[in-house]
Amino acid sequence: MENSFLQTYVSIDCVVFGFDKSQLNILLVQRDTPHSTGTEWKLPGSLIYQQEDANEGAHRVLNELTGVKTMTLRQFKSFTSPQRISNLCDVDWLEATYHNKIERLITIAYLSLIKINRKFNSVSKYKTVDWCPISELPQMPFDHNQIVKEALEEIRSWVERDPIILFELLPTKFTASELRRLYQAIHHREYDVRNFHKKITRMEYLLPLEEKQEKVSHRAARYYKFDRVMYNKRKISL
């Protein structure tokens, strides 16, 4: 059989992480399912417009959701399997949404990190936008579950290379316990409290504050803040 050249559409899908002081969450949107009254959760995404590149498309999708025009985005993988849209429900949804017959779809995946208390844009094209704990992810259309799995692997290696991204998930001031729980959520493992405190004392860019927690039933913990200037100086000197 003679091979034919690929004729395809290209999309972007965004895995947006948030942290709620105990676990990682993923930002999901709801899509209407054609020919039924049901809805399904999926990653936010879109076909790429004719006049934009992939990075512009990713920023557009997240701007539609959050109203933020600039945020940290990392392209981490392309998903190209011919089986990505083998499910008839996915085919029907694509054609109903984009008014084109789509037989092959490649997606370029991005990951991003935002604070979980950020309000979503009221003009979002999606009916429902919400955070979903990693531990409670539903079965999603296309290969979105696989995309999330590989995004988690990417963010773990990213944190090891450049831990500054952790502080995009934390409030401006945070406790050592909050930082430890974030490490645990990302790496899916427990960290000994005492050893973790030793770890953060070696982080010169973490500044202990005089301020402590108030109105808590346990011993009040000290707050820390991230010093970006110190971090950049340290990084340059390495």
PEZI-V920259 format. One record per backbone hydrogen bond with DSSP energy under -1.0 kcal/mol. NH is the residue of the N-H (numbers start at 0). CO is the residue of the C=O. Records with the same first field share a line. If there is no record, write none. Layout:
NH: CO, CO
This chain:
8: 103
10: 105
11: 45
12: 107
13: 43
14: 109
16: 111
17: 24
19: 22
24: 17
25: 131
26: 15
27: 129
28: 41
29: 127
30: 39
32: 37
35: 32
39: 30
41: 28
45: 11
47: 9
51: 48
56: 52
57: 53
58: 54
59: 55
60: 56
61: 57
62: 58
63: 59
64: 60
65: 61
66: 62
73: 110
75: 108
76: 108
78: 106
83: 80
85: 82
90: 86
91: 87
92: 88
93: 89
94: 90
95: 91
96: 92
97: 93
98: 94
105: 8
106: 78
107: 10
108: 76
109: 12
110: 73
111: 14
113: 16
117: 114
120: 64
123: 120
129: 27
131: 25
133: 23
135: 132
136: 133
143: 140
146: 142
147: 143
148: 144
149: 145
150: 146
151: 147
152: 148
153: 149
154: 150
155: 151
156: 152
157: 153
158: 154
159: 155
160: 156
161: 157
164: 161
165: 162
166: 163
167: 164
168: 165
173: 223
178: 174
179: 175
180: 176
181: 177
182: 178
183: 179
184: 180
185: 181
186: 182
187: 183
195: 191
196: 192
197: 193
198: 194
199: 195
200: 196
202: 199
203: 201
205: 202
206: 224
208: 222
212: 220
222: 210
223: 173
224: 206
226: 204
230: 226
231: 227
232: 228
233: 229
234: 230
235: 231
236: 232
